[in-house]
Amino acid sequence: MDELDLSDFFQTKDQANDCIIRLGTLSEKIYNTNFNLEKELTREFGIKKKDAFIKLLRDNNIDTKSNSVLKAFLNTVIEKAKNLPLLSLTVAFAPKEQTLKALSQWCLLNINKQALFDITVDPNLIAGAVVNFKGKSMDFSMRPHFDRIVEDVLKPQAEKQTEEKPAAKHLSGDNLSLGR
């Protein structure tokens, strides 16, 4: 169960916190009379995520008829969600769900772990991303490249203008006429 893949349920820190709250609500209802797991999952998560959760239960051989086993599994999922590593990602735009899923899959393939994304939007990055993970920060944005290009282009022009610009002449009012 250490290898629980929860990427079908959340990719971001906020989504994980929401899922934890919903799983906690579900866990509290387990011992109620007339508890119907599928109905409660649908109410809390919707049909797609309910189906994914039922598959997760089946893949982990969880006896859904045993309330104590089900509650223990829900607590395990909650703890796993709370302890996932956090990857801070600053991007120039708010990523779509499809982009988040692709990033989540990339993490599973490349670091062999699910990570939660803490997304910050900063349009000043222009494009790319700034990634912070486990105390390391990498800037893959276009901002430094853009700043360097602007500096390379504008600095010589500014220097050229100051070199070519003659001293300002003082204008006298001798040849000034007002009106006709």
N, C-alpha and C positions, 0 to 999 in steps of 0.2 A: 504494500500500500504506500510505500515511500515514493513510488513512481506515479502518483496520481497526477493526471494531466487535466488541469482545470481551465485550460485555455478556451474551451467552448463556452465557459460561463463568464469570464472576465479577462481583460488585458490591462486595464488601468487600476491604479490605486483606488480611485473613487468607485469604479465598478466592483472591485473586490470588497470594499467596505459595504456597499449596498447588498452584495450577495451574502456576506457574513450576517448582516442584520436579518435578511430573509430566511437564511438557514436557521438562525436562532429562533425566529418566530415559528418556523416549521418544527423545530426540535421541542419547543414548548407545547405544541399541540399533539404530539405523538400519543400521549396517554389519555387524550380525550376520547370519550365514547363516540362511536361513529366516525373515527378518524379514517379518512380515505387518502392514502399517499398520493395517488395520481391527481386527484381533485385538488389537493393542497399545493402540489408542485405546480399545477397549471395556474392556480390562483396567484402564487408567488412569482413564478418565472415565465409563464406563457407556454405555449405548446412545444415550440422548438427546444427550449431549454429543459422542459419537463422530459421530453424524449431523450435528450442527451444525459440527463441525470439518471433516468431509468437504465440507460445503457451503462453508465458508470457503476451503478449498483450491481448490475448483472456481471459486468467485467470483473468486479471485485468479489463476486460470490457472496453478496450480502443478502441474508434472508429477510425479505421485506415484511414477512409475517411476524417476525420477532421485533417488538418495539424496542427492547433494550439493545439489540444488535444494531438496529437502524439508528437509534439515538447515538450510540457510540461512533458509528460511521459518520454521522452528521458532525459530531464534535471533532472527529479526525479531520474532516474536510475544512471545518472552520479554522482549526489550528494550522493546517497546511497553508490556507489562504493568508493567515496572519503572519506566517513566517517566510513567505516568498521574498526573495531579494528584490530590492527596489532599484530600478534603472531610471534615473532622471533624464528626460529628453526635452530639450528646448528646440522647437521647430518654428518655421516662419508662418505656418498655417495650421489650423486645427485638422488633425488627420481623420480620415474617414474610418469607419469600422473595418473595412477591407484592408486598409493600410495597417491598422493595429493588429489584425489577425496575421498578416504577413510578417510583421515585426516579431510577434509572439512565436510564430513557427521558426523564424530565423534564430531566435534565442534557444529554442529547444534543440535545433540542429547544431548550432555552433558553440553554445556553452553548456549544452546538455541539461539545462534547467529552464523551468518557466520563470519568467521575471515579470514583475508588475511595472508598468510604465507610469511615471509621474510626469505628465505632459504640461509643459509651459509653452505658450505661444508668444513669440517675439518677432513681429514682422521686420524688425531691423536686421535680422539674419539674412534676408533676401531669399536664400534657398539653403538646403542642407539642414544640419542639426548639430547641436552641442550635446554630447553624451557624457553623463556622470554615472559611473558604476563602481562600487566598492572602493570609493575614495579616489578614483582616477577620473580625470576629465579630458575629453578629446573634442576639439572644435573642428567639425567637418562642414561648417557653414561657408557660404560664399562671402560673408561680410569682410573677413581679413583680405581676401583676394580683391574685392571691390575697393576697399580702402587703399590698398597698395596701388591699384591701377589709377584711381583718382589722384593719389599723391604723385605718381609718376607723370601723369598728364598735366595736372594743374600747376605743380611746383615749377617746372621749367617755363611755363607760360607766364606765371607771375614774375619770375626772375627776369624774363625777357622784356616784359612790359615796364618794369622799373628801370632797366638799363636804357631802353629806347625813349622813354618819356622825357621830353625836355622840361626844363624848369618852367613853371607857369609864368607867363608874362603879366606884368601889371598893366591894366587897362586904365587909360585916362578918360576923363569925361569931355575932352576937347572936341571930339568929333561926334558927340552924342546929340541927337536931335529928338525932341519930344513932339510928336505930331507932325504937321506939314512944314 
